[in-house]
């Protein structure tokens, strides 16, 4: 036996037949499928023995296959199935055409770079990483092919690798999936080239302040393979006998070639005006000279609703809708159809105007759920309990290893439409639930942002289930929301006492409460900050298991959530005549609907097209943060603007109407302009206020400058003019009208909030004020400047869709065609590594909202704060963050400042907590979003406020800021645990976050 084959066999013995604590025992298996049996410990231990014999020439490969087959049959007989459920007649909605991919086997292996010897060094940006050689990747792929391939005639192979790089602190990044084999099973010659390009993208994300000087390692090499064969189908749709010839979609009409007695290609040739001749190629039988062939993006014809759901090779003719001279075909699973016509949606000239608002919500059955889990040895969150209640407060639960699957099966068995609510379910609960629902649904769609499932819609044979998150409306913890809405108090639970399944059955003699304290340890020029947990014990004797106590806690959570949500919805309907329908799933959406309903009939807010948006977005400048680092042992005054954004919406005029292109500025109108600003002074004036933004080297800066060219809104240019800049206009867009167009919206909400601030309502604190505050903070203005969707994320079957997309031909820029647009070819990333991939499609979409209104509100907010600051000549700001300022007291007239402060909309408010006109006497500033201070409250007590972005508040102290400000070489290192959302499950990670002065 040659050395290469020995190497492959050793790989198979160690990696293919690997046994971990995730492998089930045959006694726990509940089905007889091939994949399940071959995943058991018993089968894999036996597989290792067989391949050891094969390596030692004790048996040949045929005998090895025979022994494994015998073992498989023996184990299959040992499986004890549950009693079959009573069969019921079912109506089949659709035939899922992905079922015609006959899967042979699928497998995955992963290992650390330290586990292999054949490596190569990769260098980018002076960061050197040791990687597996291409030879070792090819060998692994060939071994997997040897093990799982050649089961079918015309077998297809989907084999991919992805690499994960890790730094010593918080950095981590994973490449997209790169094919090692072609779908025919040959080595992909471009694998290393593509993989290196992906590695460069990952390395360029390494934070300069954390890992540039540290070692970056390849912590995970993950290879997946899926082997199968596509089988032909008669038709795409389960149509009746007298089925239709054409199917109308959202923006195109498709000829289905439905006659089962005639070859579908012949039907298409004749539909295109050609003459069938089986001796000729398809393109030679039709009059059209250009052919564009599409396939469904999600590899399932049932998911096709519009042209946007179809993908094709790159083609320059894609952007038109010509279906006469161009043969446009959809080809999938051995069937073919012809696109007869395409409707091009002209999105130019869209407007936002007054819209009637839905005063009633949905009448679907609502369930409120909460999942409890523990972190296992592999840092994975393992659910052990799920509790839920309905709108009447009826409670139910499932617990144990299969609790989530049992819950999902139960909901599907109800055969009724449902809306599920889970507090922060978008980032946690739904990530546990989704894989079980997805396996059994007919059709699904999600809205995913920052790996959070903000909305989900799953269709089953008899029902539809919607996933929504109340947190995305109320934007606070369930504990705080419960107090604000005066509902049942949310409990607390010591989650860290559970480490495994056995702990759940333990009975603690006295119940415990979790406590924590911070530990600070100096280490050279670094201060390490860690948290130590401990428990205190209650006096009363406890007789309940940990699981029983967890159920009590979880029940209270779902009841509290239900009461908060019901009260929130009822108050919205009663006070604002607003219902939350199925498609509304965030506060900003809700606020935008309230705002649109409040617009005057004459106001039309123009929505820019993509080209116009490209110009307008350059005038969007983020939150203004000014930080003068240092230690301040003097009197400091704090003030923020009461509801800054709402005040800018109400107290300033904003533009509307269709814009026109200009080359000069009309001071009587509002617009957005490309200008050059030149300051009249050659150096920074003494009293210069840093309110004029600019971008240089992709960084936002607020400091003084002599000259700069940029894009600005009218309100920013008013600031620039007052600060001494001369303005030269190159081009711009101006709007014909301006007015106080948001007054109805702000008046409605602000008066409601004001009326119930010190009201005599029966419930205190008054929940009506909370509802008004929530809607006001949502404001709608966030939606105005919301970036058009430039990234669509799908959860798809592992390897298969990635493999089919790899076949697409691209242009030199790696672009393909989706619908009638040219976009980058989709990227794929491993999710759970077993069932699903994450597919990302990057594209440029049209804006949905009046972007310039958002720009006007943002720049108007700066203008409002600027004008307030200008009332105090010589004012010295040491820290400022969007709507707040910290000012040296000796730089202002304190008595005048106090008189100018109040609690009315748009006024400065110098209150800290409950202390009006509070004076800070000690302040530490380490950089943007990083400060601490002390003040004396109205009761004479010394209070401390600490803030450092990205660090839990309970880990901060004044001592840390003092240490940090001793010198530029000093740094803080925070050690804590974070949740990593994976869309399919949740992990925890221990990280170290380094902080220096910035």
Protein Blocks (a to p, Z undefined) as FASTA:
>chain_A
ZZklmmmmmmmmmmmmgccfkbccfklpcbfcfklmmmpmklmmmmmmmmmmmmnomacf
klmmmmmmmmmmmmmmmpccdddddddddddfbacfklmpccfbdcdddddfklpmbdcd
ddeehiacddddfklmmmmmmmmmmmmgokbghiacddddddddddfklgccddddddfb
dfkopacfklmmmmmmmmmmmmmmpcfklmmmpccddfbdcdddddddddddfbfbdcdf
klcfbdcdfkbccdehlafkbcfklmmmmmnopacdfkbcfklmpmbfbdcddddfklpa
klpmbfklpccdddfklmpccfklpccdddeehiacddfbdcdddfehiacddddddfbd
cfbdcddddddddddfkopacdfbdcdddfkopacddedjklmmmmmmmmmmnopacddd
dehklmmmmmmmmmmmmmmmmbdcdddeehiafbccdddfkbccddddfklmnopafklm
mmmnopacdddddfklpcbfklmmpccfbacddddddddddehjaccddddddddddfbd
cfbdfklmmmmmmmmmmmmmmmmmmmmmmmmmmmnopacdfklcbfklmmmmmmmmmpcf
klccddddfklmmmmmmmpccddddddeddddddddddddehkllmmmmmpccdedjddd
dfbdcfkbccddddddddfbfbdcfklccfbgcdeehiacfbdcfbdcddddfklmmmmm
mnopacddfbdcddfbdcdfklmmmmmmmmmmmmmmmccbfbdcdfklmmmmmmmmnnom
mmmmpccdfbdcddddehklmmmmmmpccdfkopacehjbccdddddddfklmmpccddd
ddddddfbdfklmmmmmmmmmmmmmmmmmmmghiacfbdehjaccddfklpcfklmmmmg
ccbehiacfbehjaghiacfbdcdfbehiacdddddfkopacdddddehiafklgcfklm
mmmmnpmkbccdddddddddehiacdddddddddddZZ
